[in-house]
Every structure is written in structure tokens, then in C-alpha cells.
């Protein structure tokens, strides 16, 4: 009796009689494996592109640095915030109508002359904050 070739006859690996339940990331489960459904609100994480998206239409000044560029290392753009993505933002100049696509990899910071809408993850609305700025 030879064991040669018996490995291929062991059966199909990976098939199960029941599939585990589909679980969204972070969903709680009971010890028996049942998914507990929650009605907790889902919030976006606090990334700069989300802050920009909450403030589309506002005029801002955007500061960028371009390393290894001998002609201009830093550049400042002022315009209306039109769109924001994970890796870019689009601003426009109201006077000329020109639109500029700016890459976030070069982004340093932005300033705005008006209050910003900001919703921190887990906080509903835009809570009023009293600050003593002197």
C-alpha cells in the first residue's frame, strides 16, 4: 500500500458548512458570534479634505511649498474653495474665473476671513465655542 498521491485525495480544503456573517467594521458581536445591530450615527473622520468640503464656497488663502523648485519654493493662492478631494483641491478666482487644481501633497495651511463650519467626529452639529482671543 503506497501513500503516494494520497494528499490530493484528502478532500476540498476551505469549504465550510456555513459562512460567517458579514460584519461591518467596528460592529459588536456576542460571544456566540451573532452581530449586534446598532443605530449609531456614522461620522467622517477629521481630515483636512472633509473640513474643506464643509466649507465649499468660502474664500480662503492657501499656502503651498514646492520642494526642489529653484524658480519658486513657496506659493500662496487666494480664491473660492470649489471642491476638495483626498489628494487635491480646486479654487477659483472670482475676478477672472480661472480655476486652479492644487495637490494636497504640497499643502501647508489655509486661512479664512470668516468662521468655518467644522464637525468633529462623534459630535453632532457645529457646537458654539466661546474663546477669549486677545
C-alpha positions as CSV (number, residue, x, y, z in Angstrom):
1,X,0.0,0.0,0.0
2,X,1.5,3.3,-1.1
3,X,0.8,6.7,0.3
4,X,1.9,8.3,-3.0
5,X,-0.7,10.7,-4.3
6,X,-2.9,10.4,-1.1
7,X,-2.5,14.2,-0.4
8,X,-4.6,15.0,-3.4
9,X,-7.4,12.8,-2.2
10,X,-7.9,14.4,1.3
11,X,-10.9,16.4,0.2
12,X,-11.5,20.0,-0.6
13,X,-10.0,22.4,1.9
14,X,-11.7,25.7,2.6
15,X,-15.3,24.7,2.2
16,X,-17.4,25.2,5.2
17,X,-20.9,24.1,6.0
18,X,-21.9,27.7,7.0
19,X,-20.4,31.1,6.1
20,X,-19.6,33.5,8.8
21,X,-21.9,36.6,8.9
22,X,-21.0,39.8,7.1
23,X,-19.9,42.3,9.7
24,X,-19.2,46.0,9.2
25,X,-16.0,47.2,10.7
26,X,-16.5,48.0,14.3
27,X,-19.8,46.2,14.7
28,X,-20.1,44.5,18.1
29,X,-20.6,40.7,18.3
30,X,-21.9,38.4,21.0
31,X,-19.7,35.5,22.3
32,X,-21.8,33.2,20.1
33,X,-20.8,35.2,17.0
34,X,-24.1,37.0,16.4
35,X,-23.8,40.5,15.1
36,X,-25.4,43.2,17.2
37,X,-27.0,45.8,15.0
38,X,-26.6,49.4,16.2
39,X,-28.1,52.6,15.1
40,X,-25.1,54.7,16.0
41,X,-24.6,57.5,13.5
42,X,-21.6,57.2,11.2
43,X,-19.3,60.2,11.1
44,X,-16.5,61.1,8.8
45,X,-13.0,61.2,10.2
46,X,-11.5,64.6,10.8
47,X,-9.3,65.1,7.7
48,X,-8.4,68.4,6.1
49,X,-10.3,67.4,2.9
50,X,-13.5,66.9,5.0
51,X,-13.1,70.3,6.6
52,X,-12.7,71.8,3.2
53,X,-15.8,70.0,1.9
54,X,-17.8,71.5,4.8
55,X,-16.7,75.0,3.7
56,X,-17.1,75.0,0.0
57,X,-17.9,78.4,-1.4
58,X,-15.8,80.3,1.1
59,X,-12.8,82.5,0.2
60,X,-9.5,81.3,1.6
61,X,-5.8,81.8,1.3
62,X,-3.9,78.6,0.7
63,X,-0.2,78.2,1.3
64,X,1.9,75.6,-0.6
65,X,5.5,74.6,-0.6
66,X,7.2,73.1,-3.7
67,X,10.5,71.4,-2.6
68,X,13.4,71.3,-5.0
69,X,11.9,74.1,-7.2
70,X,14.5,76.8,-7.8
71,X,12.0,79.1,-9.5
72,X,9.5,79.3,-6.6
73,X,9.7,77.3,-3.4
74,X,6.5,78.5,-1.8
75,X,3.4,79.9,-3.4
76,X,0.2,81.5,-2.0
77,X,-3.2,81.2,-3.7
78,X,-6.3,83.1,-2.8
79,X,-9.7,82.1,-4.1
80,X,-13.1,80.5,-3.7
81,X,-12.9,76.9,-2.5
82,X,-14.8,75.0,-5.2
83,X,-14.0,71.3,-4.5
84,X,-11.8,69.2,-2.3
85,X,-10.7,65.6,-2.7
86,X,-8.4,63.4,-0.8
87,X,-5.3,64.5,-2.9
88,X,-6.4,67.8,-4.3
89,X,-8.5,71.0,-4.0
90,X,-9.9,73.3,-6.6
91,X,-10.1,77.0,-6.1
92,X,-11.3,79.8,-8.4
93,X,-10.6,83.5,-8.8
94,X,-13.9,85.4,-8.9
95,X,-12.4,88.2,-10.9
96,X,-11.0,86.1,-13.7
97,X,-13.0,82.9,-13.4
98,X,-9.7,81.0,-13.6
99,X,-9.7,77.7,-11.7
100,X,-6.6,76.1,-10.2
101,X,-6.2,72.4,-9.2
102,X,-3.8,72.2,-6.2
103,X,-2.2,69.0,-5.0
104,X,-2.5,68.3,-1.2
105,X,1.0,66.8,-1.1
106,X,2.3,70.4,-1.3
107,X,-0.3,71.9,1.0
108,X,0.9,73.7,4.2
109,X,-2.0,75.5,5.6
110,X,-5.0,77.7,4.8
111,X,-6.6,80.9,6.3
112,X,-10.1,82.1,6.0
113,X,-11.6,85.5,6.9
114,X,-14.9,84.1,8.1
115,X,-15.9,81.4,10.6
116,X,-15.5,77.8,9.4
117,X,-18.0,75.0,9.6
118,X,-16.4,72.2,11.5
119,X,-17.8,68.9,12.7
120,X,-15.6,66.8,14.8
121,X,-16.2,63.0,14.6
122,X,-18.8,62.0,17.1
123,X,-20.1,65.5,17.7
124,X,-23.4,66.4,16.1
125,X,-23.7,69.8,14.6
126,X,-21.2,72.7,14.9
127,X,-21.2,73.4,18.7
128,X,-20.6,77.0,19.7
129,X,-17.2,77.6,21.3
130,X,-16.5,80.7,23.3
131,X,-12.9,81.7,23.2
132,X,-11.1,84.7,24.7
133,X,-8.8,85.8,21.9
134,X,-6.6,88.7,22.9
